[in-house]
Each structure stands twice: as C-alpha cells, then as structure tokens.
Amino acid sequence: MAATLKAFTRGLHEEHLQEVSLLFEQRLAVRLRPGFTWLEAADIEARIEAHLDALLIGGEPALEVSRHAAREGDFGEVFGAIVVFCRRQQASLLAEALRTMDLKDPKKQFALAMALRKALPGAWAGFVEQALMQGDARLVPALADASAHL
C-alpha cells in the first residue's frame, strides 16, 4: 500500500508541475495578444499560485519531483521547480539545479530568470553576487535579471 500511496502522491505533484507549465506558457501567450486584460493575467497568475502552493506544502515528495523537473522538465516545469526551491528556502536544490540544468535552451533561460525574479529570497543576494562573480556565461543573464529585482 505504501508504494501505491507514494506513486499516487508523486503523480499528483507531477500534475501540479505540468499545470504550472501549461499556465506559464498560457500567461506568456496572453500577454502577447492584443487587447488582453489584467483580469485575464490575474486569473492565470492565481491559478499558477494555487498549483505552486500545492507543491510548497507537498513536503519531500514535491521537492523530489521538482528536483527532477529542474533537470529534465520543459521550460514551464523549470519555472515551477525553481520557484518551489526559492520559496522553500532550498539553496542546495537551487544550486544543484543551476549546475545541472540545460541552459542552452533560451526558453529555459527565460523561465529560470522569471522564477528567480518572482521568488528569489532577498537573503540570497550574496549567493547571486558570488555566482555572478564566477562569470558562468550560462547563468549570468538569469542571475543579473534576478539581482536587478532583489
């Protein structure tokens, strides 16, 4: 029974990340559409937050699913995973994601920047400064964007 419950829980967390991804992409598309209203954007944002909240209270299983998504997920799942790491104050998971994430994909770079802009704790400013000083060309655009919003 425990394995079944574990699989069920994992599936729920994966669904939440998939929904975050879908809504993240939808939010981007809506903002590009002429005549979009702030109400549309606010509705999408509220739905994203609801799925992120579910991941935030999901404990270790949600962190493990997020960890996998940061490495292997699409750009919207990367966004969700990074927000979860930041809001859960999981600096080691964020550092791991930054080391292992495929940032050759411009969409993933953009998602990383948006997630850091949204959720990077101000207390981590020193971490961002150190990472920028190392000059890793893969990370500089996203970290520079995030530091501008701290």
C-alpha positions as CSV (number, residue, x, y, z in Angstrom):
1,M,0.0,0.0,0.0
2,A,2.8,2.4,0.8
3,A,4.3,2.1,-2.7
4,T,0.8,2.8,-4.2
5,L,0.4,5.9,-2.0
6,K,3.9,7.0,-2.9
7,A,3.2,6.6,-6.6
8,F,-0.1,8.4,-6.2
9,T,1.5,11.3,-4.4
10,R,4.3,11.6,-6.9
11,G,1.7,11.6,-9.7
12,L,-0.2,14.5,-8.0
13,H,3.0,16.6,-7.7
14,E,3.9,15.9,-11.3
15,E,0.4,17.0,-12.4
16,H,0.8,20.3,-10.4
17,L,4.1,21.0,-12.2
18,Q,2.6,20.2,-15.5
19,E,-0.3,22.6,-14.8
20,V,2.2,25.3,-13.7
21,S,4.0,24.7,-17.1
22,L,0.8,25.0,-19.1
23,L,-0.3,28.1,-17.3
24,F,3.1,29.7,-17.5
25,E,3.1,29.2,-21.3
26,Q,-0.5,30.5,-21.4
27,R,0.4,33.6,-19.4
28,L,3.2,34.4,-21.9
29,A,0.8,33.9,-24.8
30,V,-1.9,36.0,-23.3
31,R,0.4,38.9,-22.7
32,L,1.4,39.0,-26.3
33,R,-2.2,39.0,-27.5
34,P,-3.5,42.5,-28.4
35,G,-6.3,43.6,-26.1
36,F,-5.5,41.2,-23.2
37,T,-6.8,42.5,-19.9
38,W,-5.2,42.5,-16.5
39,L,-8.1,40.3,-15.3
40,E,-7.0,37.6,-17.7
41,A,-3.4,37.8,-16.5
42,A,-4.5,37.9,-12.8
43,D,-6.7,34.8,-13.3
44,I,-3.8,32.8,-14.8
45,E,-1.5,34.1,-12.1
46,A,-3.9,32.9,-9.3
47,R,-4.1,29.5,-10.9
48,I,-0.3,29.2,-11.1
49,E,-0.1,30.2,-7.4
50,A,-2.6,27.6,-6.4
51,H,-0.5,24.8,-8.1
52,L,2.7,26.2,-6.6
53,D,1.0,26.3,-3.1
54,A,0.2,22.6,-3.5
55,L,3.9,21.9,-4.3
56,L,5.0,24.0,-1.4
57,I,3.0,22.0,1.1
58,G,3.9,18.7,-0.6
59,G,7.0,18.1,1.5
60,E,9.9,15.9,0.4
61,P,8.0,14.2,-2.4
62,A,7.2,17.5,-4.0
63,L,10.8,18.6,-3.7
64,E,12.0,15.4,-5.4
65,V,9.5,15.8,-8.3
66,S,10.7,19.5,-8.6
67,R,14.3,18.4,-8.5
68,H,13.7,16.1,-11.4
69,A,11.7,18.7,-13.3
70,A,14.5,21.3,-12.9
71,R,16.9,18.8,-14.6
72,E,14.6,17.1,-17.2
73,G,11.4,19.2,-17.4
74,D,10.2,21.6,-20.0
75,F,10.7,25.4,-19.5
76,G,7.4,25.8,-17.6
77,E,8.3,23.0,-15.2
78,V,11.7,24.6,-14.7
79,F,9.9,27.8,-13.7
80,G,7.8,25.9,-11.2
81,A,10.6,23.9,-9.7
82,I,12.8,27.0,-9.2
83,V,10.0,28.9,-7.5
84,V,9.5,26.0,-5.2
85,F,13.2,25.8,-4.3
86,C,13.3,29.5,-3.6
87,R,10.1,29.7,-1.6
88,R,11.0,26.6,0.4
89,Q,14.5,28.1,1.1
90,Q,16.2,25.2,-0.5
91,A,19.5,26.8,-1.5
92,S,21.2,23.5,-2.1
93,L,18.5,22.4,-4.5
94,L,18.7,25.7,-6.4
95,A,22.5,25.4,-6.6
96,E,22.1,21.8,-7.9
97,A,19.6,22.9,-10.5
98,L,21.8,25.7,-11.7
99,R,24.7,23.2,-12.1
100,T,22.7,20.5,-13.9
101,M,20.1,22.5,-15.9
102,D,20.4,22.6,-19.7
103,L,20.6,26.4,-20.2
104,K,21.4,26.2,-23.9
105,D,17.7,26.4,-24.4
106,P,16.7,30.1,-24.4
107,K,13.2,29.2,-23.1
108,K,14.7,27.5,-20.0
109,Q,17.0,30.5,-19.5
110,F,13.9,32.8,-19.7
111,A,12.0,30.5,-17.3
112,L,14.9,30.5,-14.8
113,A,15.1,34.3,-14.9
114,M,11.3,34.7,-14.4
115,A,11.3,32.2,-11.5
116,L,14.2,33.9,-9.8
117,R,12.6,37.3,-10.4
118,K,9.4,36.0,-8.8
119,A,10.7,34.1,-5.8
120,L,14.4,34.6,-5.1
121,P,14.7,35.4,-1.4
122,G,16.4,38.8,-0.7
123,A,18.6,37.0,1.8
124,W,20.3,35.1,-1.0
125,A,21.7,38.3,-2.6
126,G,25.2,37.2,-1.6
127,F,24.8,33.9,-3.3
128,V,23.7,35.7,-6.5
129,E,26.6,38.1,-6.2
130,Q,29.1,35.2,-5.8
131,A,27.6,33.3,-8.7
132,L,27.8,36.4,-10.9
133,M,31.5,37.0,-9.9
134,Q,32.3,33.5,-11.1
135,G,31.1,34.6,-14.6
136,D,29.4,31.4,-15.7
137,A,28.1,32.6,-19.1
138,R,25.2,30.1,-18.8
139,L,23.9,31.8,-15.6
140,V,24.8,35.5,-15.9
141,P,21.7,36.6,-17.8
142,A,19.2,35.0,-15.4
143,L,21.2,36.0,-12.3
144,A,21.7,39.5,-13.5
145,D,18.0,39.8,-14.1
146,A,17.2,38.4,-10.7
147,S,19.6,40.6,-8.9
148,A,18.0,43.7,-10.5
149,H,14.7,42.7,-8.9
150,L,16.0,41.9,-5.3
